[in-house]
Amino acid sequence: MKELELTAEDAVKYLKENVKMHDRIQIAYNRVFAEGEVLNVDFSEYFGKPGFKMLVSLDESDLGATIEIDIYEYEQDIIEFIHYPKNGEEVEVTVV
């Protein structure tokens, strides 16, 4: 597993450039821990500003729940994440 220590800005850049649909992710931000499959990555414009949202299907949920994470909104709250690309090496990122 590759380990990186990145600033919040660089961590968001990593997510934007590397996380694709059907990859798996574990992400800790604010007071939330989410683990599951990335169902969608959305870069649409919201209220005239660029957006970046990820839709994640949570693992081991009896409800089959999905959550939408607004990456730009929580940029400063991201603590760490592990990216499990469908094809490639796992990457663990700690935000410093």
BAMARGU-45291 format. One record per atom (N, C-alpha, C): atom name; x, y, z. Coordinates in nm, 3 decimals. Atoms other than C-alpha are relative to their C-alpha. Example, Ala and Ser with C-alpha at 12.3 -4.5 7.8 and 13.67 -1.06 7.14 Angstrom:
BEGIN
<lumse vexkol="N" u="0.089" v="-0.119" w="0.000"/>
<lumse vexkol="CA" u="1.230" v="-0.450" w="0.780"/>
<lumse vexkol="C" u="0.090" v="0.120" w="0.000"/>
<lumse vexkol="N" u="-0.082" v="-0.119" w="-0.006"/>
<lumse vexkol="CA" u="1.367" v="-0.106" w="0.714"/>
<lumse vexkol="C" u="-0.077" v="0.109" w="0.073"/>
***
This chain:
BEGIN
<lumse vexkol="N" u="0.085" v="-0.117" w="0.000"/>
<lumse vexkol="CA" u="0.000" v="0.000" w="0.000"/>
<lumse vexkol="C" u="0.090" v="0.124" w="0.000"/>
<lumse vexkol="N" u="-0.072" v="-0.127" w="0.008"/>
<lumse vexkol="CA" u="0.130" v="0.342" w="-0.095"/>
<lumse vexkol="C" u="-0.058" v="0.095" w="0.104"/>
<lumse vexkol="N" u="0.045" v="-0.094" w="-0.102"/>
<lumse vexkol="CA" u="0.114" v="0.601" w="0.185"/>
<lumse vexkol="C" u="0.046" v="0.141" w="-0.035"/>
<lumse vexkol="N" u="-0.030" v="-0.139" w="0.031"/>
<lumse vexkol="CA" u="0.097" v="0.976" w="0.126"/>
<lumse vexkol="C" u="-0.046" v="0.090" w="0.113"/>
<lumse vexkol="N" u="0.042" v="-0.106" w="-0.090"/>
<lumse vexkol="CA" u="0.082" v="1.280" w="0.353"/>
<lumse vexkol="C" u="-0.018" v="0.124" w="-0.085"/>
<lumse vexkol="N" u="0.032" v="-0.112" w="0.088"/>
<lumse vexkol="CA" u="-0.091" v="1.566" w="0.172"/>
<lumse vexkol="C" u="-0.071" v="0.111" w="0.076"/>
<lumse vexkol="N" u="0.081" v="-0.109" w="-0.052"/>
<lumse vexkol="CA" u="-0.235" v="1.906" w="0.249"/>
<lumse vexkol="C" u="-0.144" v="-0.025" w="-0.042"/>
<lumse vexkol="N" u="0.141" v="0.017" w="0.037"/>
<lumse vexkol="CA" u="-0.613" v="1.935" w="0.231"/>
<lumse vexkol="C" u="-0.021" v="0.029" w="-0.148"/>
<lumse vexkol="N" u="0.013" v="-0.037" w="0.141"/>
<lumse vexkol="CA" u="-0.584" v="2.105" w="-0.108"/>
<lumse vexkol="C" u="0.054" v="-0.111" w="-0.091"/>
<lumse vexkol="N" u="-0.058" v="0.107" w="0.081"/>
<lumse vexkol="CA" u="-0.357" v="1.831" w="-0.246"/>
<lumse vexkol="C" u="-0.080" v="-0.129" w="0.011"/>
<lumse vexkol="N" u="0.084" v="0.118" w="-0.016"/>
<lumse vexkol="CA" u="-0.581" v="1.559" w="-0.102"/>
<lumse vexkol="C" u="-0.123" v="0.009" w="-0.091"/>
<lumse vexkol="N" u="0.115" v="-0.020" w="0.089"/>
<lumse vexkol="CA" u="-0.880" v="1.706" w="-0.289"/>
<lumse vexkol="C" u="0.043" v="-0.017" w="-0.145"/>
<lumse vexkol="N" u="-0.052" v="0.016" w="0.136"/>
<lumse vexkol="CA" u="-0.668" v="1.726" w="-0.603"/>
<lumse vexkol="C" u="0.020" v="-0.149" w="-0.032"/>
<lumse vexkol="N" u="-0.017" v="0.145" w="0.020"/>
<lumse vexkol="CA" u="-0.577" v="1.356" w="-0.559"/>
<lumse vexkol="C" u="-0.135" v="-0.065" w="-0.026"/>
<lumse vexkol="N" u="0.133" v="0.058" w="0.017"/>
<lumse vexkol="CA" u="-0.945" v="1.262" w="-0.518"/>
<lumse vexkol="C" u="-0.056" v="0.033" w="-0.138"/>
<lumse vexkol="N" u="0.056" v="-0.046" w="0.128"/>
<lumse vexkol="CA" u="-1.044" v="1.466" w="-0.823"/>
<lumse vexkol="C" u="0.065" v="-0.069" w="-0.118"/>
<lumse vexkol="N" u="-0.074" v="0.056" w="0.113"/>
<lumse vexkol="CA" u="-0.775" v="1.320" w="-1.048"/>
<lumse vexkol="C" u="0.004" v="-0.152" w="-0.003"/>
<lumse vexkol="N" u="-0.025" v="0.144" w="-0.006"/>
<lumse vexkol="CA" u="-0.765" v="0.958" w="-0.931"/>
<lumse vexkol="C" u="-0.120" v="-0.088" w="0.030"/>
<lumse vexkol="N" u="0.113" v="0.085" w="-0.038"/>
<lumse vexkol="CA" u="-1.097" v="0.835" w="-0.791"/>
<lumse vexkol="C" u="-0.100" v="-0.007" w="-0.115"/>
<lumse vexkol="N" u="0.091" v="0.026" w="0.112"/>
<lumse vexkol="CA" u="-1.319" v="0.682" w="-1.057"/>
<lumse vexkol="C" u="-0.121" v="-0.080" w="0.049"/>
<lumse vexkol="N" u="0.118" v="0.080" w="-0.032"/>
<lumse vexkol="CA" u="-1.661" v="0.520" w="-1.057"/>
<lumse vexkol="C" u="0.040" v="-0.146" w="0.017"/>
<lumse vexkol="N" u="-0.019" v="0.141" w="-0.034"/>
<lumse vexkol="CA" u="-1.663" v="0.167" w="-0.908"/>
<lumse vexkol="C" u="0.129" v="-0.027" w="0.077"/>
<lumse vexkol="N" u="-0.110" v="0.017" w="-0.095"/>
<lumse vexkol="CA" u="-1.342" v="0.227" w="-0.710"/>
<lumse vexkol="C" u="-0.062" v="-0.009" w="0.138"/>
<lumse vexkol="N" u="0.046" v="0.003" w="-0.139"/>
<lumse vexkol="CA" u="-1.373" v="0.168" w="-0.336"/>
<lumse vexkol="C" u="0.076" v="0.107" w="0.076"/>
<lumse vexkol="N" u="-0.064" v="-0.104" w="-0.080"/>
<lumse vexkol="CA" u="-1.298" v="0.433" w="-0.076"/>
<lumse vexkol="C" u="-0.044" v="-0.013" w="0.145"/>
<lumse vexkol="N" u="0.029" v="-0.021" w="-0.142"/>
<lumse vexkol="CA" u="-1.278" v="0.469" w="0.300"/>
<lumse vexkol="C" u="0.042" v="0.144" w="0.026"/>
<lumse vexkol="N" u="-0.032" v="-0.140" w="-0.020"/>
<lumse vexkol="CA" u="-1.294" v="0.835" w="0.397"/>
<lumse vexkol="C" u="-0.050" v="0.045" w="0.137"/>
<lumse vexkol="N" u="0.035" v="-0.058" w="-0.130"/>
<lumse vexkol="CA" u="-1.293" v="1.012" w="0.733"/>
<lumse vexkol="C" u="0.007" v="0.152" w="-0.015"/>
<lumse vexkol="N" u="0.007" v="-0.146" w="0.006"/>
<lumse vexkol="CA" u="-1.405" v="1.375" w="0.741"/>
<lumse vexkol="C" u="-0.098" v="0.048" w="0.105"/>
<lumse vexkol="N" u="0.085" v="-0.056" w="-0.103"/>
<lumse vexkol="CA" u="-1.562" v="1.600" w="1.000"/>
<lumse vexkol="C" u="-0.016" v="-0.105" w="0.110"/>
<lumse vexkol="N" u="0.021" v="0.108" w="-0.097"/>
<lumse vexkol="CA" u="-1.717" v="1.339" w="1.234"/>
<lumse vexkol="C" u="-0.056" v="-0.124" w="-0.068"/>
<lumse vexkol="N" u="0.060" v="0.105" w="0.081"/>
<lumse vexkol="CA" u="-1.807" v="1.097" w="0.958"/>
<lumse vexkol="C" u="0.109" v="-0.096" w="-0.049"/>
<lumse vexkol="N" u="-0.083" v="0.101" w="0.064"/>
<lumse vexkol="CA" u="-1.646" v="0.770" w="0.848"/>
<lumse vexkol="C" u="-0.089" v="-0.073" w="-0.099"/>
<lumse vexkol="N" u="0.079" v="0.067" w="0.104"/>
<lumse vexkol="CA" u="-1.776" v="0.630" w="0.521"/>
<lumse vexkol="C" u="0.090" v="-0.097" w="-0.076"/>
<lumse vexkol="N" u="-0.073" v="0.101" w="0.076"/>
<lumse vexkol="CA" u="-1.668" v="0.315" w="0.341"/>
<lumse vexkol="C" u="-0.094" v="-0.062" w="-0.101"/>
<lumse vexkol="N" u="0.083" v="0.062" w="0.100"/>
<lumse vexkol="CA" u="-1.801" v="0.183" w="0.015"/>
<lumse vexkol="C" u="0.049" v="0.022" w="-0.141"/>
<lumse vexkol="N" u="-0.029" v="-0.010" w="0.143"/>
<lumse vexkol="CA" u="-1.811" v="0.187" w="-0.362"/>
<lumse vexkol="C" u="-0.043" v="0.138" w="-0.051"/>
<lumse vexkol="N" u="0.032" v="-0.129" w="0.062"/>
<lumse vexkol="CA" u="-1.798" v="0.514" w="-0.555"/>
<lumse vexkol="C" u="-0.094" v="-0.026" w="-0.117"/>
<lumse vexkol="N" u="0.099" v="0.021" w="0.105"/>
<lumse vexkol="CA" u="-2.114" v="0.520" w="-0.767"/>
<lumse vexkol="C" u="0.003" v="0.111" w="-0.105"/>
<lumse vexkol="N" u="-0.003" v="-0.112" w="0.094"/>
<lumse vexkol="CA" u="-2.067" v="0.863" w="-0.925"/>
<lumse vexkol="C" u="0.094" v="0.107" w="0.053"/>
<lumse vexkol="N" u="-0.082" v="-0.115" w="-0.030"/>
<lumse vexkol="CA" u="-1.827" v="1.155" w="-0.936"/>
<lumse vexkol="C" u="-0.056" v="0.114" w="-0.086"/>
<lumse vexkol="N" u="0.071" v="-0.109" w="0.068"/>
<lumse vexkol="CA" u="-1.992" v="1.488" w="-1.025"/>
<lumse vexkol="C" u="0.081" v="0.129" w="0.012"/>
<lumse vexkol="N" u="-0.074" v="-0.126" w="0.003"/>
<lumse vexkol="CA" u="-1.804" v="1.803" w="-1.130"/>
<lumse vexkol="C" u="-0.087" v="0.114" w="-0.052"/>
<lumse vexkol="N" u="0.092" v="-0.102" w="0.049"/>
<lumse vexkol="CA" u="-2.113" v="2.009" w="-1.215"/>
<lumse vexkol="C" u="0.023" v="0.133" w="0.072"/>
<lumse vexkol="N" u="-0.006" v="-0.132" w="-0.059"/>
<lumse vexkol="CA" u="-2.132" v="2.380" w="-1.145"/>
<lumse vexkol="C" u="-0.124" v="0.019" w="0.089"/>
<lumse vexkol="N" u="0.109" v="-0.024" w="-0.093"/>
<lumse vexkol="CA" u="-2.344" v="2.477" w="-0.842"/>
<lumse vexkol="C" u="0.002" v="0.147" w="0.041"/>
<lumse vexkol="N" u="0.014" v="-0.141" w="-0.035"/>
<lumse vexkol="CA" u="-2.468" v="2.833" w="-0.793"/>
<lumse vexkol="C" u="0.115" v="0.084" w="-0.054"/>
<lumse vexkol="N" u="-0.104" v="-0.077" w="0.066"/>
<lumse vexkol="CA" u="-2.206" v="2.961" w="-1.035"/>
<lumse vexkol="C" u="0.142" v="-0.035" w="0.043"/>
<lumse vexkol="N" u="-0.133" v="0.041" w="-0.046"/>
<lumse vexkol="CA" u="-1.915" v="2.783" w="-0.862"/>
<lumse vexkol="C" u="0.025" v="-0.145" w="-0.038"/>
<lumse vexkol="N" u="-0.030" v="0.139" w="0.033"/>
<lumse vexkol="CA" u="-1.733" v="2.464" w="-0.961"/>
<lumse vexkol="C" u="-0.033" v="-0.091" w="0.118"/>
<lumse vexkol="N" u="0.036" v="0.095" w="-0.104"/>
<lumse vexkol="CA" u="-1.850" v="2.159" w="-0.769"/>
<lumse vexkol="C" u="0.078" v="-0.129" w="-0.014"/>
<lumse vexkol="N" u="-0.063" v="0.131" w="0.000"/>
<lumse vexkol="CA" u="-1.708" v="1.821" w="-0.675"/>
<lumse vexkol="C" u="-0.072" v="-0.083" w="0.105"/>
<lumse vexkol="N" u="0.076" v="0.086" w="-0.091"/>
<lumse vexkol="CA" u="-1.940" v="1.560" w="-0.525"/>
<lumse vexkol="C" u="0.022" v="-0.146" w="-0.038"/>
<lumse vexkol="N" u="-0.012" v="0.144" w="0.021"/>
<lumse vexkol="CA" u="-1.900" v="1.186" w="-0.480"/>
<lumse vexkol="C" u="-0.120" v="-0.068" w="0.063"/>
<lumse vexkol="N" u="0.110" v="0.082" w="-0.050"/>
<lumse vexkol="CA" u="-2.188" v="0.943" w="-0.440"/>
<lumse vexkol="C" u="0.059" v="-0.136" w="0.038"/>
<lumse vexkol="N" u="-0.061" v="0.122" w="-0.050"/>
<lumse vexkol="CA" u="-2.082" v="0.647" w="-0.224"/>
<lumse vexkol="C" u="-0.108" v="-0.092" w="0.055"/>
<lumse vexkol="N" u="0.089" v="0.104" w="-0.053"/>
<lumse vexkol="CA" u="-2.277" v="0.326" w="-0.161"/>
<lumse vexkol="C" u="0.067" v="-0.060" w="0.122"/>
<lumse vexkol="N" u="-0.062" v="0.044" w="-0.125"/>
<lumse vexkol="CA" u="-2.208" v="0.242" w="0.202"/>
<lumse vexkol="C" u="0.000" v="-0.151" w="0.012"/>
<lumse vexkol="N" u="-0.014" v="0.144" w="-0.023"/>
<lumse vexkol="CA" u="-2.084" v="-0.106" w="0.287"/>
<lumse vexkol="C" u="-0.077" v="-0.041" w="0.124"/>
<lumse vexkol="N" u="0.061" v="0.062" w="-0.117"/>
<lumse vexkol="CA" u="-2.262" v="-0.335" w="0.530"/>
<lumse vexkol="C" u="-0.118" v="0.079" w="0.056"/>
<lumse vexkol="N" u="0.116" v="-0.075" w="-0.044"/>
<lumse vexkol="CA" u="-2.569" v="-0.118" w="0.543"/>
<lumse vexkol="C" u="-0.125" v="-0.082" w="-0.029"/>
<lumse vexkol="N" u="0.124" v="0.075" w="0.019"/>
<lumse vexkol="CA" u="-2.899" v="-0.296" w="0.596"/>
<lumse vexkol="C" u="-0.097" v="0.076" w="-0.090"/>
<lumse vexkol="N" u="0.091" v="-0.082" w="0.079"/>
<lumse vexkol="CA" u="-3.071" v="-0.008" w="0.421"/>
<lumse vexkol="C" u="0.048" v="0.020" w="-0.143"/>
<lumse vexkol="N" u="-0.054" v="-0.024" w="0.133"/>
<lumse vexkol="CA" u="-2.848" v="-0.010" w="0.114"/>
<lumse vexkol="C" u="0.021" v="0.149" w="-0.023"/>
<lumse vexkol="N" u="-0.008" v="-0.146" w="0.004"/>
<lumse vexkol="CA" u="-2.779" v="0.354" w="0.192"/>
<lumse vexkol="C" u="0.113" v="0.051" w="-0.089"/>
<lumse vexkol="N" u="-0.104" v="-0.071" w="0.072"/>
<lumse vexkol="CA" u="-2.585" v="0.591" w="-0.027"/>
<lumse vexkol="C" u="0.009" v="0.140" w="0.060"/>
<lumse vexkol="N" u="-0.019" v="-0.137" w="-0.045"/>
<lumse vexkol="CA" u="-2.438" v="0.925" w="0.070"/>
<lumse vexkol="C" u="0.067" v="0.079" w="-0.111"/>
<lumse vexkol="N" u="-0.066" v="-0.091" w="0.092"/>
<lumse vexkol="CA" u="-2.333" v="1.224" w="-0.134"/>
<lumse vexkol="C" u="0.093" v="0.088" w="0.082"/>
<lumse vexkol="N" u="-0.099" v="-0.079" w="-0.071"/>
<lumse vexkol="CA" u="-2.013" v="1.389" w="-0.015"/>
<lumse vexkol="C" u="0.039" v="0.118" w="-0.087"/>
<lumse vexkol="N" u="-0.043" v="-0.121" w="0.070"/>
<lumse vexkol="CA" u="-1.954" v="1.749" w="-0.123"/>
<lumse vexkol="C" u="0.145" v="0.025" w="0.041"/>
<lumse vexkol="N" u="-0.142" v="-0.004" w="-0.033"/>
<lumse vexkol="CA" u="-1.575" v="1.735" w="-0.132"/>
<lumse vexkol="C" u="0.047" v="0.143" w="0.025"/>
<lumse vexkol="N" u="-0.043" v="-0.139" w="-0.021"/>
<lumse vexkol="CA" u="-1.528" v="2.112" w="-0.169"/>
<lumse vexkol="C" u="-0.053" v="0.056" w="0.131"/>
<lumse vexkol="N" u="0.058" v="-0.051" w="-0.125"/>
<lumse vexkol="CA" u="-1.760" v="2.181" w="0.126"/>
<lumse vexkol="C" u="0.077" v="-0.052" w="0.121"/>
<lumse vexkol="N" u="-0.069" v="0.061" w="-0.112"/>
<lumse vexkol="CA" u="-1.567" v="1.943" w="0.354"/>
<lumse vexkol="C" u="0.152" v="-0.006" w="-0.018"/>
<lumse vexkol="N" u="-0.143" v="0.004" w="0.032"/>
<lumse vexkol="CA" u="-1.219" v="2.007" w="0.209"/>
<lumse vexkol="C" u="0.087" v="0.014" w="0.124"/>
<lumse vexkol="N" u="-0.083" v="-0.024" w="-0.118"/>
<lumse vexkol="CA" u="-1.077" v="2.141" w="0.537"/>
<lumse vexkol="C" u="-0.028" v="-0.100" w="0.113"/>
<lumse vexkol="N" u="0.036" v="0.097" w="-0.104"/>
<lumse vexkol="CA" u="-1.245" v="1.862" w="0.739"/>
<lumse vexkol="C" u="0.047" v="-0.142" w="-0.031"/>
<lumse vexkol="N" u="-0.046" v="0.134" w="0.036"/>
<lumse vexkol="CA" u="-1.094" v="1.564" w="0.554"/>
<lumse vexkol="C" u="0.120" v="-0.035" w="0.087"/>
<lumse vexkol="N" u="-0.106" v="0.045" w="-0.090"/>
<lumse vexkol="CA" u="-0.876" v="1.369" w="0.796"/>
<lumse vexkol="C" u="0.091" v="-0.099" w="-0.073"/>
<lumse vexkol="N" u="-0.076" v="0.102" w="0.073"/>
<lumse vexkol="CA" u="-0.771" v="1.069" w="0.589"/>
<lumse vexkol="C" u="-0.094" v="-0.078" w="-0.089"/>
<lumse vexkol="N" u="0.079" v="0.092" w="0.082"/>
<lumse vexkol="CA" u="-0.885" v="0.828" w="0.322"/>
<lumse vexkol="C" u="0.092" v="-0.107" w="-0.056"/>
<lumse vexkol="N" u="-0.070" v="0.107" w="0.071"/>
<lumse vexkol="CA" u="-0.785" v="0.502" w="0.162"/>
<lumse vexkol="C" u="-0.075" v="-0.022" w="-0.130"/>
<lumse vexkol="N" u="0.056" v="0.017" w="0.134"/>
<lumse vexkol="CA" u="-0.843" v="0.469" w="-0.211"/>
<lumse vexkol="C" u="0.039" v="-0.139" w="-0.049"/>
<lumse vexkol="N" u="-0.020" v="0.133" w="0.056"/>
<lumse vexkol="CA" u="-0.886" v="0.119" w="-0.353"/>
<lumse vexkol="C" u="-0.041" v="0.003" w="-0.147"/>
<lumse vexkol="N" u="0.037" v="-0.005" w="0.142"/>
<lumse vexkol="CA" u="-0.871" v="0.162" w="-0.730"/>
<lumse vexkol="C" u="-0.038" v="-0.139" w="-0.051"/>
<lumse vexkol="N" u="0.044" v="0.128" w="0.058"/>
<lumse vexkol="CA" u="-1.042" v="-0.106" w="-0.935"/>
<lumse vexkol="C" u="0.121" v="-0.074" w="-0.059"/>
<lumse vexkol="N" u="-0.123" v="0.057" w="0.057"/>
<lumse vexkol="CA" u="-0.710" v="-0.163" w="-1.113"/>
<lumse vexkol="C" u="0.117" v="0.085" w="0.047"/>
<lumse vexkol="N" u="-0.116" v="-0.076" w="-0.046"/>
<lumse vexkol="CA" u="-0.403" v="-0.053" w="-0.924"/>
<lumse vexkol="C" u="0.026" v="-0.019" w="0.147"/>
<lumse vexkol="N" u="-0.046" v="0.011" w="-0.138"/>
<lumse vexkol="CA" u="-0.228" v="-0.014" w="-0.592"/>
<lumse vexkol="C" u="-0.085" v="0.085" w="0.093"/>
<lumse vexkol="N" u="0.073" v="-0.075" w="-0.101"/>
<lumse vexkol="CA" u="-0.411" v="0.094" w="-0.279"/>
<lumse vexkol="C" u="0.084" v="0.119" w="0.045"/>
<lumse vexkol="N" u="-0.069" v="-0.120" w="-0.044"/>
<lumse vexkol="CA" u="-0.325" v="0.444" w="-0.160"/>
<lumse vexkol="C" u="-0.068" v="0.051" w="0.128"/>
<lumse vexkol="N" u="0.050" v="-0.055" w="-0.125"/>
<lumse vexkol="CA" u="-0.362" v="0.566" w="0.199"/>
<lumse vexkol="C" u="0.051" v="0.144" w="0.010"/>
<lumse vexkol="N" u="-0.034" v="-0.142" w="-0.006"/>
<lumse vexkol="CA" u="-0.370" v="0.945" w="0.233"/>
<lumse vexkol="C" u="-0.037" v="0.054" w="0.138"/>
<lumse vexkol="N" u="0.020" v="-0.071" w="-0.125"/>
<lumse vexkol="CA" u="-0.329" v="1.131" w="0.561"/>
<lumse vexkol="C" u="0.012" v="0.148" w="-0.029"/>
<lumse vexkol="N" u="-0.002" v="-0.145" w="0.023"/>
<lumse vexkol="CA" u="-0.412" v="1.501" w="0.557"/>
<lumse vexkol="C" u="0.073" v="0.066" w="0.115"/>
<lumse vexkol="N" u="-0.080" v="-0.070" w="-0.102"/>
<lumse vexkol="CA" u="-0.158" v="1.716" w="0.738"/>
<lumse vexkol="C" u="-0.022" v="0.149" w="-0.006"/>
***
